[in-house]
Amino acid sequence: MKKKNIAAAVLAIVLFVILLLFAFTTGSNSALEKVSTVNGAINSWVWTAMLFGILGTGVLVCCGTGWFQFRHWHHWWKESIGSIFSKKEVRKSEDENSISQFQSLCTALSATVGTGNIVGVATAIVAGGPGAIFWMWIAAILGLMTNYSENVLGIYYRRRNKNGEWSGGAMYYLHDGLGGKKGCAKLGAVLASCFSVFAILASFGIGNLSQVNGITDNVEKTLNQFGVKSGTVLGMDSMRFIIGLILCVACAVVIVGGLNRIASVTEKLVPFMAIFYIVGALILIFWDGSLIGPAFKSIFAFAFTGRAVAGGTLGTVIRWGLKRGVFSNEAGLGSSVMVHSNSNAKEPVTQGIWGIFEVFADTLVICTLTAMAILTSGKVDLTTGQMVDPNVSATSLTNECFADVFGRPGSVFVTLALIMFAYSTVLGWSHYGKKSWEYMFGEDSTLVYRILFIICVFLGAQMTSSLAWDISDTFNGLMALPNLIGVITCSGTVFAITKNYEERTFKGKKIRPMLSGIKKLQEEQEKSYEF
């Protein structure tokens, strides 16, 4: 890309983000309504196409790999989380330009385990009823192999940048994988650029504005419960102003240190916050164990009917379940592959296995615990599937469930969980956006992205409009579309790599491993293999 084109592209993105933030923070109601109307029309089209695409891609890769996640469940469990204490290279990378497999998992989980696991699940239940959770599980089961496929392709098509750091992601398997097919060079390049631009914008949305806004709202509500009042500073709410500054500093000190510092923080933060939340949720669920059975029953009972939603349909239940599931685990978006590609793993399948565990932990564990905490709280009528209070706010539902049992400490618990989840998401997405920016504009310009990202952290704390969540949804869908095209068109490569791995690992065949789509890297990586 020529320097003039790069400058024009950077300027266009900067202006777009500034205008978007201006609409969020200072725009009139009429301006916000216009933005909301346009976004609503785009969102509806994008998500309809995306949901069909994600389901279809999930079924394709599950069938093409012979439902690897079920056939080899013991193997992927042992080779992922089960290998942490038995394999040193899993915990620590000897290559300073890459991170360990465990660090890549934690950084990926830091980005996926966010407000979607708390607020997103509550939204699915309020809008789609208990049955939405069933479809969230379906999205996760298929997403196990979608995420696996993305990571396999990410490792296979990655390369080192001029600083020696690994660079991989959907843009690379679109450019080299799809683009390497006869007559598809231009298509692959265009889709790779589209993905990168959408990922940059999504990093400001789902990875920044909505997360910071969620933190600020919950901290503000919790402080209000303790009688803390707000004033004004420079025409802004003083409480939000202070929260924004604190978050700016907390994010900046990590982000400016690059991936190694982000990974160093997330490998400590993610296990702690996961255990912290899991223990708290289990206590709430078993507080009245008699409701556990009826809660599970309601999930299956309302999965195939729209009766759980006031004036709703089966399509509403399915859409909200799939939508929140994808929003939470991001399988199909092509996001987490950008950090998995920085792993010290040589085998594409090895890193693909960590992708399976990522979706399992995010949706099938943490999201399920949130759902059960809500459904056993008494705030949902398990016989009708409807909310006891039809005016309940999805953003505060989980908070209220904990507060009803534990009082103010319960509210503080959820606030702390949200802060950790959302903060870690901001850190993870800063890397995704940076890698996408790097693909478009080169390594030397990434400082511009980091500065903009940190500024957005402060502005996100000042927002009072829920439009940020809606636009984040749209950007998610837009970046998923080119990624899904890449996964589908390169699925044959995924199947071949998987079969090659199975032949060598389970049947002991001495055949050449498939490690990289780049000849030089293939030869370099396979030196330590015997075949």
Secondary structure by P-SEA (a helix, b strand, c coil): ccaaaaaaaaaaaaaaaaaaaaaaccccaaaaaaaaaaaaaaaaaaaaaaaaaaaaaaaaaaaaacccccccaaaaaaacccccccccccccccccccccaaaaaaaaaaaaccccaaaaaaaaaaacccaaaaaaaaaaaaaaaaaaaaaaaaaaaccccccccccccaaaaaacccccccccaaaaaaaaaaaaaaaaaaaaacccaaaaaaaaaaaaaaaaaabbbbbbcccccaaaaaaaaaaaaaaaacccccaaaaaaaaaaaaaaaaaaaaaaaaaaaaccccaaaaaaaaaaaacccccccccccaaaaaaaaaaaaaaacccccccaaaaaaacccccaaaaaaaaaaaaaaccccaaaaaaaaaaacccccccccccccccccccaaaaaaaaaaccaaaaaaaaaaaaaaaaaaaaaaaaaaaaaaaacccccaaaaaaaaaaaaaaaaaaccccaaaaaaaaaaaaaaaaaaaaaaaaaaaaaaaaaaaaaaacccccccccccccaaaaaaaaccccc
